[in-house]
């Protein structure tokens, strides 16, 4: 008994689901190639070959390598933003109701914890390494990262600090610069350690770093009380100057 002929593959347009699956496969291959070999050493030809598609298939979706790299960045940012929130840090025991200053410290602590949870993922570290190595030759790469989501996160922190400055709970500084300084304080040490430039931090060490970074940042940004002028010296008595 002869077997039934195999169903012939349709030569028409792929379904929306099939097209989305193909795009996802290509982007995953492109992500691994860019993060492993760098931007300059990765070609459209290599990505197409590794994905098992023709170059024309890529060019139909992304007009050139920069457009494909931007799509890779947007996909990574979307994945990181969807990362489950880490457990909130344990609030300090208070024998009073929380103040606005306490709430600000908690908000910054949650931000620091979230930022570190994303930035220390292997793909995030690989992207950071790529940017350090290649942004000099390809300045547009840094702007792509900024536009893909990094600027939005910076703006949220800046907005939080600006509101606190307006309320007088932080010194009147440039909130955009303060937000950038906050992120550097939170990120630089753990990232350097993750790159092997110092002993790496375990989970407890990362949590302690975040707490101390927030405390140090707030100590530097809180307004200082006005200095009390020294009391005037009393008139001399029998030629002896009396200092009050």
ZISUL-V281376 format. One line per field, one symbol per residue. burial: I if it has 9 or more other C-alpha atoms within 8 Angstrom, else O. A space follows every 10 residues. Layout:
# ZISUL-V281376
burial = ???
This chain:
# ZISUL-V281376
burial = OOOOOOOOOO OOOOOOOOIO OOOOIIIIII IOIIIOOIIO OIOIOOIIIO IOIOIOOIIO OIIOIOIIII IIIIOOIOOO OOOOOOOOOO OOOOOOOOOO OOIOIIOIII OIIIIIIIII OOOIIIIOOI IOOIIOOOOO IIOIIIOIII IOOIIOIIIO IIOIIIOIII IOOOIIOIII OIIOIIIOOI IIIIOOOOOO IOOOOIIOII IOIIIOIIOO OIOOOOOOOO OOOOOOOOOO IIOO
